[in-house]
Amino acid sequence: MFNAQIVDSFKDKETPFYYYDLKLLKNTLTACKEASLPHHFHVHFALKANFNNRVLQVIKDFGFGADCVSGGEVKKALEIGFDAKQVVFAGVGKSDREINDALDKNIFCFNVESIQELEVINELAAKKGKKASVAIRVNPNVDAHTHHYITTGLDENKFGINAWELADVSETLKKCSHLEFLGIHFHVGSQITDMNVFKSLCVKVNEVQSWFEERGMPVKVLNVGGGLGVDYHHPDENNIADFNSYFQIFKDFLEIKPYQEVHFELGRALVAQCSSLITSVLYVKHGIKKNFAIVDAGMTELMRPALYQAYHKIENISRQLDNSEIKNQESKIINYDVVGPICESSDCFGKEVALPETKRGDLIALRTAGAYGEVMASAYNLRPDIRHVYNEL
Ligand SMILES: *Cc1c(COP(=O)(O)O)cnc(C)c1O
């Protein structure tokens, strides 16, 4: 819910723009920190969820590490000031150039996704006379019960090394004198709300760490990835993820040895709720069966609905009614398909969305847009760059 003062402050701003509530971001980071610190867990922020400079600055200042999936993200993390010793680099397709750059920067760890990649990192590190720290990304074959486009931890996915290849992995590690085996890495998927998924992950992590330890290879780092989900349907009532329950699961179910560090890579849960995409209604069209609210933001600003039918709560913030008004105006609630201006039928933010009667010029908020929102923006249709408004109060 946006209070009248905030909505008022939007009136002179050109839409569409991403509105960032940095106060909520800080409250979320504080909650995450307070829940993880008692267990001595290390949390890295997954830059791919949001690489807005202001957001990254705040996250860095809270002392989080950085989880990167490209050379560009590694570079950005270091520019923002994340400590190289807190930067991890994952990704199925790291190029030689990306690996070389990361070696030059002495990042904490490469999360390695294939045996061939181990050999390549070893070779490139040898050329520099360096030793690269690696964690093996193991495909846990745990079903995240989430949309198939954001499931990553099944045998059929492209990510990670499958459990039956571990013997080859340990052979390769023994041969590669420019690699230092640091630990194991997992990531099951994203927007996970069923905590049982994380319990299953813990069971798998324990199996894999025993496998290595039984072969005389101490596992110093257990990196369990990210994936904690947020409540897209109740962005006001439930605006901070339940970090306590989440971390408690790993405390209870992981077999953590005294010399081990447990690492997390959270993206969505840290940033999703702190931003909304604010857009203006350009036109209202009344069809035979449908009404359309055509807004000035499109899939070029927020692609999740078009890409994987993701839900974002849609509110007409110019016509927020207090309780007495709602009673009188109930008849004026109308269903709209809220669509963007882009020349694609998938450019639709929501179908049959119940809104107060909506007029040209009204401001619409697409809530919970802070994760995988502006990072996926494109220039398709030659759209202008993303604009921002920040609230720090
Ligand atoms: C995307 C990703 C994350 C973050 O996932 P969230 O669901 O946003 O928490 C963490 N680790 C890796 C390897 C990733 O690819």
The ligand as a MOL file (V3000), in Angstrom:
LIG
                    3D

  0  0  0     0  0            999 V3000
M  V30 BEGIN CTAB
M  V30 COUNTS 15 15 0 0 0
M  V30 BEGIN ATOM
M  V30 1 C 20.0310 -17.3800 -9.2460 0
M  V30 2 C 20.9550 -17.9970 -8.3340 0
M  V30 3 C 20.8610 -17.7410 -6.9660 0
M  V30 4 C 19.8030 -16.8720 -6.3430 0
M  V30 5 O 18.5420 -17.4200 -6.4490 0
M  V30 6 P 17.2920 -16.7340 -5.6890 0
M  V30 7 O 16.1620 -17.6230 -6.0270 0
M  V30 8 O 17.1280 -15.3730 -6.2860 0
M  V30 9 O 17.5930 -16.6970 -4.2540 0
M  V30 10 C 21.7920 -18.3410 -6.1410 0
M  V30 11 N 22.7600 -19.1340 -6.6280 0
M  V30 12 C 22.8850 -19.3910 -7.9500 0
M  V30 13 C 23.9720 -20.2690 -8.4040 0
M  V30 14 C 21.9890 -18.8400 -8.8350 0
M  V30 15 O 22.1010 -19.1160 -10.1220 0
M  V30 END ATOM
M  V30 BEGIN BOND
M  V30 1 1 1 2
M  V30 2 1 2 3
M  V30 3 2 2 14
M  V30 4 1 3 4
M  V30 5 2 3 10
M  V30 6 1 4 5
M  V30 7 1 5 6
M  V30 8 2 6 7
M  V30 9 1 6 8
M  V30 10 1 6 9
M  V30 11 1 10 11
M  V30 12 2 11 12
M  V30 13 1 12 13
M  V30 14 1 12 14
M  V30 15 1 14 15
M  V30 END BOND
M  V30 END CTAB
M  END
